[in-house]
Amino acid sequence: MTQAQIQPVKLGTQGFEVSKLGFGCMGLTGAYNDPLQEQDGISVIKYAFSKGITFFDTADVYGANANELLVGKALKQLPREKIQIATKFGIASRGFPDMKIKGSPEYVRSCCEASLKRLDVEYIDLYYQHRVDTSVPIEETVGELKKLVEEGKVKYIGLSEASPDTIRRAHAIHPITAVQIEWSLWTRDIEEEIELRKMPAISSLKAHPRFQAENKNIYERIEGLAKKHQATPAQLALAWVLQQGEDVSDTH
């Protein structure tokens, strides 16, 4: 398979390098849409790789484990040494707006072992705590992650949707290579009221507060700007993220 090139970017200070444009695999097994057929999902991942994407993001909670299984099958058809896999643990059960979060050392280890098995790999490149369990000191959670790094089961550690104080405390135990947080044209403090006017009937986003009311301003301005540059709103949004720094990689 001939692979195109996308600018690489280094995350953290430990030497972890990924493609600046990554691929978030969540939607392949149904999240905001119906799940794809397995072979179609594998084909999408292979196509992304052919276009230069080497950084693939999944999680144990995506598709109730199905996403990791799909990514694992796709990996068998790609050169593992050229791929960076990020997966996550921490959401024990998912429900909007309430989620059950776990971060105990025992849970961390059991999740890692299960993800390794589903992905059918010897190590996870970047292992995120998907959400912080405030009932467990972050030092205990990261302490167990550090052990997994020392055992060679995890290469680098990340945090998702964590506060600055939590990140600092975690980093004092073991270097935190990446922080995953929703940051886009849609999700910025000054744009809290951005909402789409129309949503597909099958999309679970219809239940998300951000997409309830009609938008008469921001979205139409973005849509108009995208048309001016002969692009889609999604392409414009990606371009914005990719201009935010040399230590930023997009996996949405």
Secondary structure as the mmCIF struct_conf table of DSSP 4:
data_model
#
loop_
_struct_conf.conf_type_id
_struct_conf.id
_struct_conf.beg_label_comp_id
_struct_conf.beg_label_asym_id
_struct_conf.beg_label_seq_id
_struct_conf.end_label_comp_id
_struct_conf.end_label_asym_id
_struct_conf.end_label_seq_id
STRN STRN1 PRO A 8 LEU A 11
TURN_TY1_P TURN_TY1_P1 GLY A 12 GLY A 15
STRN STRN2 PHE A 16 SER A 19
BEND BEND1 LYS A 20 LYS A 20
STRN STRN3 LEU A 21 LEU A 21
STRN STRN4 PHE A 23 GLY A 24
HELX_RH_3T_P HELX_RH_3T_P1 MET A 26 THR A 29
BEND BEND2 GLY A 30 ASN A 33
HELX_LH_PP_P HELX_LH_PP_P1 ASP A 34 GLN A 37
HELX_RH_AL_P HELX_RH_AL_P1 GLU A 38 SER A 50
TURN_TY1_P TURN_TY1_P2 LYS A 51 GLY A 52
STRN STRN5 PHE A 55 ASP A 57
TURN_TY1_P TURN_TY1_P3 ASP A 60 VAL A 61
HELX_RH_3T_P HELX_RH_3T_P2 TYR A 62 ASN A 65
HELX_RH_AL_P HELX_RH_AL_P2 ALA A 66 LEU A 75
TURN_TY1_P TURN_TY1_P4 LYS A 76 GLN A 77
BEND BEND3 LEU A 78 LEU A 78
HELX_RH_3T_P HELX_RH_3T_P3 ARG A 80 LYS A 82
STRN STRN6 GLN A 84 PHE A 89
STRN STRN7 ILE A 91 ARG A 94
BEND BEND4 PHE A 96 PRO A 97
STRN STRN8 MET A 99 ILE A 101
HELX_RH_AL_P HELX_RH_AL_P3 PRO A 105 LEU A 119
TURN_TY1_P TURN_TY1_P5 ASP A 120 ASP A 120
BEND BEND5 GLU A 122 GLU A 122
STRN STRN9 ILE A 124 GLN A 129
BEND BEND6 HIS A 130 ARG A 131
TURN_TY1_P TURN_TY1_P6 THR A 134 SER A 135
BEND BEND7 VAL A 136 VAL A 136
HELX_RH_AL_P HELX_RH_AL_P4 ILE A 138 GLU A 150
TURN_TY1_P TURN_TY1_P7 GLU A 151 GLY A 152
BEND BEND8 LYS A 153 LYS A 153
STRN STRN10 VAL A 154 SER A 160
BEND BEND9 GLU A 161 GLU A 161
HELX_RH_AL_P HELX_RH_AL_P5 PRO A 164 ILE A 173
BEND BEND10 HIS A 174 HIS A 174
STRN STRN11 ALA A 178 GLN A 180
BEND BEND11 SER A 184 ARG A 188
HELX_RH_3T_P HELX_RH_3T_P4 ASP A 189 GLU A 191
TURN_TY1_P TURN_TY1_P8 GLU A 192 GLU A 193
BEND BEND12 ARG A 197 ARG A 197
TURN_TY1_P TURN_TY1_P9 ALA A 201 ILE A 202
HELX_RH_3T_P HELX_RH_3T_P5 SER A 204 ALA A 207
BEND BEND13 HIS A 208 HIS A 208
HELX_RH_3T_P HELX_RH_3T_P6 PRO A 209 PHE A 211
BEND BEND14 GLN A 212 ALA A 213
BEND BEND15 LYS A 216 ASN A 217
HELX_RH_AL_P HELX_RH_AL_P6 ILE A 218 LYS A 228
TURN_TY1_P TURN_TY1_P10 HIS A 229 GLN A 230
HELX_RH_AL_P HELX_RH_AL_P7 PRO A 233 LEU A 242
TURN_TY1_P TURN_TY1_P11 GLN A 243 GLN A 243
BEND BEND16 GLN A 244 GLN A 244
TURN_TY1_P TURN_TY1_P12 GLU A 246 ASP A 247
STRN STRN12 ASP A 250 ASP A 250
#
